[in-house]
């Protein structure tokens, strides 16, 4: 990408011991990642800006999913500070919204 600072490579490998959120069978998990930028001097925890979002494939019927999924995220020099990755796990459902399973954040340094 023209003007890119570089590329952030993120691998979402696997999860273990997930809660079963399905009535029949096991959960169908996927992981959503978001690259977030917060203001350096934000007061009161303002809303972070979402710079990138991506999802792994859905793994059918597993509480121990293994994705081995790679994301290559171009970084813009103007947004290269105060970054964090947000990971959220969901159980995919065909007819309803996906069920939330858990989340975590990781600073990008």
ChimeraX commands (.cxc) that place a marker at each C-alpha (Angstrom):
marker #1 position 0.00,0.00,0.00 radius 0.5
marker #1 position 1.41,3.41,-0.96 radius 0.5
marker #1 position 2.47,5.36,2.12 radius 0.5
marker #1 position 2.22,2.33,4.39 radius 0.5
marker #1 position 4.53,2.22,7.39 radius 0.5
marker #1 position 4.64,-1.57,7.23 radius 0.5
marker #1 position 2.44,-4.57,7.72 radius 0.5
marker #1 position 1.20,-6.00,10.99 radius 0.5
marker #1 position 0.99,-9.80,10.73 radius 0.5
marker #1 position -1.51,-11.43,13.08 radius 0.5
marker #1 position -2.06,-15.18,13.37 radius 0.5
marker #1 position -5.12,-16.51,15.13 radius 0.5
marker #1 position -4.11,-20.06,15.90 radius 0.5
marker #1 position -6.66,-21.76,18.17 radius 0.5
marker #1 position -8.85,-21.65,21.27 radius 0.5
marker #1 position -9.48,-24.25,23.95 radius 0.5
marker #1 position -12.27,-25.15,26.35 radius 0.5
marker #1 position -14.92,-22.82,24.91 radius 0.5
marker #1 position -18.42,-22.72,26.39 radius 0.5
marker #1 position -21.05,-24.58,24.43 radius 0.5
marker #1 position -23.73,-22.08,23.41 radius 0.5
marker #1 position -25.77,-24.35,21.13 radius 0.5
marker #1 position -28.87,-26.26,22.23 radius 0.5
marker #1 position -28.03,-29.14,19.91 radius 0.5
marker #1 position -24.44,-30.10,19.17 radius 0.5
marker #1 position -21.42,-27.94,19.95 radius 0.5
marker #1 position -20.56,-24.32,19.30 radius 0.5
marker #1 position -19.48,-23.18,15.83 radius 0.5
marker #1 position -16.79,-20.68,16.85 radius 0.5
marker #1 position -15.09,-17.93,14.92 radius 0.5
marker #1 position -12.78,-15.12,16.01 radius 0.5
marker #1 position -13.25,-11.48,15.04 radius 0.5
marker #1 position -10.22,-9.21,15.27 radius 0.5
marker #1 position -10.19,-5.41,15.28 radius 0.5
marker #1 position -7.24,-3.04,15.15 radius 0.5
marker #1 position -8.16,-0.06,17.31 radius 0.5
marker #1 position -6.59,3.36,17.75 radius 0.5
marker #1 position -7.12,5.35,20.91 radius 0.5
marker #1 position -6.17,8.97,21.40 radius 0.5
marker #1 position -2.93,9.42,23.32 radius 0.5
marker #1 position -4.40,12.01,25.65 radius 0.5
marker #1 position -8.04,10.94,25.70 radius 0.5
marker #1 position -9.89,11.85,28.88 radius 0.5
marker #1 position -12.68,9.62,30.10 radius 0.5
marker #1 position -11.85,6.70,27.82 radius 0.5
marker #1 position -13.21,7.99,24.52 radius 0.5
marker #1 position -14.31,5.55,21.83 radius 0.5
marker #1 position -11.39,4.07,19.88 radius 0.5
marker #1 position -11.37,4.32,16.10 radius 0.5
marker #1 position -11.57,0.98,14.25 radius 0.5
marker #1 position -8.82,0.83,11.63 radius 0.5
marker #1 position -9.30,-2.80,10.55 radius 0.5
marker #1 position -11.72,-5.67,11.13 radius 0.5
marker #1 position -11.46,-9.29,10.05 radius 0.5
marker #1 position -12.85,-12.72,10.91 radius 0.5
marker #1 position -11.56,-16.26,10.86 radius 0.5
marker #1 position -13.57,-18.98,9.17 radius 0.5
marker #1 position -16.25,-20.68,11.28 radius 0.5
marker #1 position -15.21,-24.08,12.71 radius 0.5
marker #1 position -18.28,-26.30,12.86 radius 0.5
marker #1 position -19.06,-28.19,16.10 radius 0.5
marker #1 position -15.92,-27.56,18.16 radius 0.5
marker #1 position -15.07,-26.35,21.65 radius 0.5
marker #1 position -11.36,-26.58,20.74 radius 0.5
marker #1 position -11.19,-24.81,17.34 radius 0.5
marker #1 position -7.95,-24.60,15.36 radius 0.5
marker #1 position -7.98,-21.83,12.75 radius 0.5
marker #1 position -4.32,-21.18,11.89 radius 0.5
marker #1 position -5.60,-18.03,10.16 radius 0.5
marker #1 position -3.30,-15.18,9.06 radius 0.5
marker #1 position -4.20,-11.49,8.75 radius 0.5
marker #1 position -1.88,-8.99,7.04 radius 0.5
marker #1 position -2.85,-5.47,8.13 radius 0.5
marker #1 position -1.19,-2.48,6.43 radius 0.5
marker #1 position -0.22,0.26,8.89 radius 0.5
marker #1 position -0.56,3.91,7.97 radius 0.5
marker #1 position 2.17,6.20,9.43 radius 0.5
marker #1 position -0.47,8.64,10.73 radius 0.5
marker #1 position -2.10,5.97,12.88 radius 0.5
marker #1 position 0.90,3.96,14.05 radius 0.5
marker #1 position 0.74,4.92,17.74 radius 0.5
marker #1 position -1.70,3.99,20.52 radius 0.5
marker #1 position -2.86,0.82,18.79 radius 0.5
marker #1 position -4.40,-2.31,20.26 radius 0.5
marker #1 position -5.84,-5.54,18.92 radius 0.5
marker #1 position -9.25,-6.65,20.13 radius 0.5
marker #1 position -10.07,-10.35,19.79 radius 0.5
marker #1 position -13.65,-11.51,20.31 radius 0.5
marker #1 position -14.88,-15.08,20.08 radius 0.5
marker #1 position -18.40,-15.87,18.88 radius 0.5
marker #1 position -20.58,-18.90,18.26 radius 0.5
marker #1 position -21.98,-18.62,14.73 radius 0.5
marker #1 position -25.74,-19.12,14.40 radius 0.5
marker #1 position -27.48,-19.29,11.01 radius 0.5
marker #1 position -30.78,-17.71,12.00 radius 0.5
marker #1 position -29.84,-15.33,14.82 radius 0.5
marker #1 position -27.01,-13.05,15.79 radius 0.5
marker #1 position -23.86,-14.82,16.87 radius 0.5
marker #1 position -23.48,-15.63,20.57 radius 0.5
marker #1 position -20.62,-13.91,22.39 radius 0.5
marker #1 position -18.08,-16.32,23.94 radius 0.5
marker #1 position -15.30,-14.02,25.20 radius 0.5
marker #1 position -12.79,-11.32,24.37 radius 0.5
marker #1 position -9.34,-9.93,25.07 radius 0.5
marker #1 position -7.18,-6.95,24.12 radius 0.5
marker #1 position -3.49,-6.81,23.25 radius 0.5
marker #1 position -1.44,-3.62,22.88 radius 0.5
marker #1 position 0.50,-3.21,19.61 radius 0.5
marker #1 position 4.00,-1.96,20.37 radius 0.5
marker link #1:1,2 radius 0.2
marker link #1:2,3 radius 0.2
marker link #1:3,4 radius 0.2
marker link #1:4,5 radius 0.2
marker link #1:5,6 radius 0.2
marker link #1:6,7 radius 0.2
marker link #1:7,8 radius 0.2
marker link #1:8,9 radius 0.2
marker link #1:9,10 radius 0.2
marker link #1:10,11 radius 0.2
marker link #1:11,12 radius 0.2
marker link #1:12,13 radius 0.2
marker link #1:13,14 radius 0.2
marker link #1:14,15 radius 0.2
marker link #1:15,16 radius 0.2
marker link #1:16,17 radius 0.2
marker link #1:17,18 radius 0.2
marker link #1:18,19 radius 0.2
marker link #1:19,20 radius 0.2
marker link #1:20,21 radius 0.2
marker link #1:21,22 radius 0.2
marker link #1:22,23 radius 0.2
marker link #1:23,24 radius 0.2
marker link #1:24,25 radius 0.2
marker link #1:25,26 radius 0.2
marker link #1:26,27 radius 0.2
marker link #1:27,28 radius 0.2
marker link #1:28,29 radius 0.2
marker link #1:29,30 radius 0.2
marker link #1:30,31 radius 0.2
marker link #1:31,32 radius 0.2
marker link #1:32,33 radius 0.2
marker link #1:33,34 radius 0.2
marker link #1:34,35 radius 0.2
marker link #1:35,36 radius 0.2
marker link #1:36,37 radius 0.2
marker link #1:37,38 radius 0.2
marker link #1:38,39 radius 0.2
marker link #1:39,40 radius 0.2
marker link #1:40,41 radius 0.2
marker link #1:41,42 radius 0.2
marker link #1:42,43 radius 0.2
marker link #1:43,44 radius 0.2
marker link #1:44,45 radius 0.2
marker link #1:45,46 radius 0.2
marker link #1:46,47 radius 0.2
marker link #1:47,48 radius 0.2
marker link #1:48,49 radius 0.2
marker link #1:49,50 radius 0.2
marker link #1:50,51 radius 0.2
marker link #1:51,52 radius 0.2
marker link #1:52,53 radius 0.2
marker link #1:53,54 radius 0.2
marker link #1:54,55 radius 0.2
marker link #1:55,56 radius 0.2
marker link #1:56,57 radius 0.2
marker link #1:57,58 radius 0.2
marker link #1:58,59 radius 0.2
marker link #1:59,60 radius 0.2
marker link #1:60,61 radius 0.2
marker link #1:61,62 radius 0.2
marker link #1:62,63 radius 0.2
marker link #1:63,64 radius 0.2
marker link #1:64,65 radius 0.2
marker link #1:65,66 radius 0.2
marker link #1:66,67 radius 0.2
marker link #1:67,68 radius 0.2
marker link #1:68,69 radius 0.2
marker link #1:69,70 radius 0.2
marker link #1:70,71 radius 0.2
marker link #1:71,72 radius 0.2
marker link #1:72,73 radius 0.2
marker link #1:73,74 radius 0.2
marker link #1:74,75 radius 0.2
marker link #1:75,76 radius 0.2
marker link #1:76,77 radius 0.2
marker link #1:77,78 radius 0.2
marker link #1:78,79 radius 0.2
marker link #1:79,80 radius 0.2
marker link #1:80,81 radius 0.2
marker link #1:81,82 radius 0.2
marker link #1:82,83 radius 0.2
marker link #1:83,84 radius 0.2
marker link #1:84,85 radius 0.2
marker link #1:85,86 radius 0.2
marker link #1:86,87 radius 0.2
marker link #1:87,88 radius 0.2
marker link #1:88,89 radius 0.2
marker link #1:89,90 radius 0.2
marker link #1:90,91 radius 0.2
marker link #1:91,92 radius 0.2
marker link #1:92,93 radius 0.2
marker link #1:93,94 radius 0.2
marker link #1:94,95 radius 0.2
marker link #1:95,96 radius 0.2
marker link #1:96,97 radius 0.2
marker link #1:97,98 radius 0.2
marker link #1:98,99 radius 0.2
marker link #1:99,100 radius 0.2
marker link #1:100,101 radius 0.2
marker link #1:101,102 radius 0.2
marker link #1:102,103 radius 0.2
marker link #1:103,104 radius 0.2
marker link #1:104,105 radius 0.2
marker link #1:105,106 radius 0.2
marker link #1:106,107 radius 0.2
marker link #1:107,108 radius 0.2
marker link #1:108,109 radius 0.2
view
